Amino acid sequence: MKKHSYTQTQFLIEIAGLLAFAYANIVLWVRLAPDLGSDDVWMIAGGVLVAGLSADFLSGLVHWAGDTWGTEEWPVIGNSLIRTFREHHTDQTAITRHGFVETNGAQALTSLWIPMLALWLERYSSFWGLYFGMLALFMACTGQIHKWAHQERAPLVVRWLQKAKLLLGAEHHQGHHTVPFTKSYCITFGWMNRTLDGIRFFRASERVITWMTGAEPRAYEMTPAAREAAARARTQRA
């Protein structure tokens, strides 16, 4: 497989993504803040909690997809999201050597649609503006939170939040880096991992996708002979 690396072009694109994401969020919160008052405490708490659970689930979905499907040769996401996830399994500490832009740029770029949606919904509902606004912030922070979970010594306040299980911690995340590396995909807070692993959500999703498309999960790890055997097994089952 061709070896991909982080390029200057990608760096500039991700800087643009970070700036666009920051601008969209500033506009959103300037509009939203006057509509939120002390009478909205429970709405705000509920919106933040549901956004946190949603972000954790989406982080797991994206992480699973990057680990399981496609190749680094895919356009746009191949050399950013997929490359980053694959590199992470061969060198867990690589993420700790990434700068701010490489750690957070792709996440901001792929999450840009969320504050844009929030800006549209905010005109009709403060709750949905708040929900999608918080979802955008949580999703954008996922790369940094994941990086902290791999650092030998994260900032003090981050370590406190990890111990309180308010952020993904190293001990919890180690479950994902234990053979066969197919569980605990959620990397924002880790709150959804027990539920999703318990119901085997991602394994069921893989079987559905294989049945619908014929694609094999983690095919990039399979030898040609193994891929042929899997194809024969699918034909026999059909």
C-alpha positions in Angstrom: 0.0 0.0 0.0 1.2 3.5 -0.8 2.4 5.4 2.2 0.6 8.6 2.8 1.8 11.5 4.9 0.4 14.8 6.1 1.0 17.4 3.4 1.3 21.1 3.3 -1.8 21.4 1.1 -3.8 19.4 3.7 -2.4 21.6 6.5 -3.7 24.8 4.7 -7.1 23.2 4.0 -7.5 22.3 7.6 -6.5 25.8 8.8 -9.2 27.1 6.5 -11.6 24.5 8.0 -10.7 25.6 11.6 -11.2 29.3 10.8 -14.6 28.6 9.1 -15.7 26.5 12.0 -14.7 29.1 14.5 -16.5 31.9 12.6 -19.7 29.8 12.2 -19.7 29.1 16.0 -19.1 32.7 17.0 -22.0 33.9 14.8 -24.2 31.1 16.3 -23.5 31.9 19.9 -23.8 35.6 19.4 -27.3 35.0 18.1 -28.2 32.3 20.5 -27.0 33.8 23.8 -29.7 36.5 24.2 -32.4 33.8 23.9 -31.1 31.8 26.8 -31.9 32.9 30.3 -32.1 31.6 33.9 -35.6 30.2 33.1 -34.0 27.9 30.6 -31.6 26.0 33.0 -33.2 22.6 32.5 -33.5 23.0 28.7 -29.8 24.0 28.6 -28.8 21.1 30.8 -30.8 18.7 28.7 -29.5 20.0 25.4 -25.9 19.8 26.6 -26.4 16.2 27.9 -28.1 14.9 24.8 -25.5 16.7 22.6 -22.7 15.0 24.6 -24.3 11.5 24.1 -24.8 12.2 20.4 -21.3 13.4 20.0 -19.9 10.3 21.7 -22.0 8.1 19.5 -21.0 9.9 16.3 -17.3 9.8 17.3 -17.7 6.0 17.6 -19.4 5.8 14.3 -16.7 7.8 12.5 -13.9 5.9 14.3 -15.4 2.5 13.4 -15.9 3.6 9.8 -12.3 4.8 9.5 -11.0 1.6 11.1 -13.2 -0.8 9.2 -13.9 0.4 5.6 -12.0 2.1 2.7 -8.4 2.8 2.0 -5.9 5.6 2.3 -6.2 6.1 -1.5 -9.8 7.3 -1.1 -10.1 11.0 -2.2 -10.3 13.7 0.5 -10.9 11.5 3.6 -8.3 8.8 2.7 -5.3 10.9 3.6 -6.9 12.6 6.5 -9.4 10.6 8.6 -8.6 7.0 7.3 -4.8 7.6 7.3 -5.0 9.0 10.9 -7.0 6.0 12.2 -4.8 3.4 10.5 -1.6 5.1 11.6 -3.0 5.2 15.2 -3.2 1.4 15.4 0.4 0.9 14.3 1.8 3.7 16.5 -0.5 4.7 19.4 1.8 7.6 20.4 1.8 9.2 16.9 -1.2 11.3 17.8 0.6 12.8 20.7 3.2 14.2 18.2 0.6 15.9 16.0 0.3 19.7 16.2 -2.9 21.5 16.9 -4.0 21.8 13.2 -3.3 18.1 12.4 -5.0 17.0 15.6 -8.2 19.2 15.1 -8.3 20.4 11.6 -10.0 17.4 9.9 -12.5 17.1 12.7 -13.4 20.8 12.4 -13.7 20.5 8.6 -16.0 17.5 8.7 -18.1 19.0 11.5 -18.6 22.4 9.8 -22.1 21.4 8.6 -23.3 21.1 12.2 -23.0 24.8 13.3 -24.3 25.8 9.8 -27.4 23.6 10.6 -27.6 25.2 14.0 -27.6 28.7 12.6 -30.6 27.8 10.4 -32.5 26.0 13.2 -31.8 28.7 15.8 -34.3 31.0 14.1 -37.1 28.5 14.9 -36.0 26.8 18.1 -33.5 27.8 20.8 -33.3 24.2 22.0 -32.2 22.9 18.6 -29.8 25.8 18.1 -28.3 24.9 21.5 -28.3 21.2 20.8 -26.5 21.4 17.5 -24.2 24.2 18.7 -23.0 22.0 21.6 -22.8 19.0 19.3 -20.5 20.9 17.0 -18.2 21.9 19.8 -18.1 18.4 21.3 -17.4 16.9 17.9 -14.7 19.5 17.1 -13.0 18.7 20.4 -12.9 14.9 19.9 -9.5 14.8 18.3 -7.9 16.8 21.1 -9.7 14.7 23.8 -8.5 11.5 22.0 -4.9 12.9 22.0 -5.1 13.6 25.7 -6.1 10.0 26.4 -2.8 8.9 24.9 -0.5 11.5 26.5 1.7 10.3 29.4 0.8 13.5 31.3 -2.2 15.5 30.1 -2.9 18.9 31.6 -4.0 18.8 35.2 -7.6 19.9 34.7 -7.9 17.3 31.9 -6.6 14.5 34.2 -9.2 15.5 36.7 -12.0 15.4 34.1 -10.7 12.0 33.0 -10.8 10.6 36.5 -14.3 11.9 36.9 -15.2 10.1 33.6 -16.3 13.4 32.1 -13.7 12.9 29.3 -12.3 9.8 27.7 -9.5 8.5 29.9 -6.4 6.3 29.0 -7.6 3.3 31.1 -11.0 3.2 29.4 -9.6 3.8 25.9 -7.2 1.0 26.3 -10.1 -1.4 25.7 -10.0 -0.2 22.0 -6.3 -1.0 21.7 -6.7 -4.5 23.0 -6.9 -7.5 20.5 -8.9 -7.8 18.4 -9.3 -3.9 18.4 -13.0 -4.0 17.6 -14.7 -2.4 20.6 -14.8 0.9 22.5 -14.8 3.1 19.4 -16.4 6.1 21.1 -13.6 8.6 21.8 -15.2 11.8 23.0 -16.4 10.8 26.4 -16.6 7.0 26.2 -20.0 7.0 27.7 -21.7 5.1 24.9 -19.1 2.3 24.6 -20.6 -0.1 27.2 -24.1 0.1 25.6 -22.9 -0.2 22.0 -20.5 -3.0 22.7 -23.1 -4.8 24.8 -25.6 -4.9 21.9 -22.8 -5.6 19.4 -24.0 -2.6 17.4 -20.9 -2.3 15.2 -20.7 -6.1 14.5 -24.3 -6.1 13.4 -23.7 -3.0 11.2 -20.7 -4.8 9.6 -22.9 -7.8 8.7 -25.6 -5.6 7.2 -23.1 -3.7 5.1 -21.4 -6.9 3.9 -24.8 -8.4 3.0 -25.8 -5.3 1.1 -22.5 -4.5 -0.7 -20.2 -7.6 -0.5 -17.5 -5.5 1.1 -15.5 -7.2 3.9 -14.8 -5.3 7.2 -11.1 -4.6 7.6 -10.3 -6.0 4.2 -7.0 -4.1 4.1 -5.7 -6.5 6.8 -6.7 -9.6 4.9 -4.4 -11.6 2.6 -5.6 -12.2 -1.0 -6.3 -15.8 -0.1 -8.5 -14.7 2.9 -10.4 -12.3 0.7 -11.1 -15.0 -1.9 -12.3 -17.4 0.9 -14.6 -14.7 2.2 -16.0 -14.1 -1.3 -16.6 -17.9 -1.7 -18.4 -18.0 1.7 -20.7 -15.1 0.7 -21.5 -16.9 -2.6 -22.3 -20.1 -0.7 -24.5 -18.3 1.8 -26.4 -16.6 -1.1 
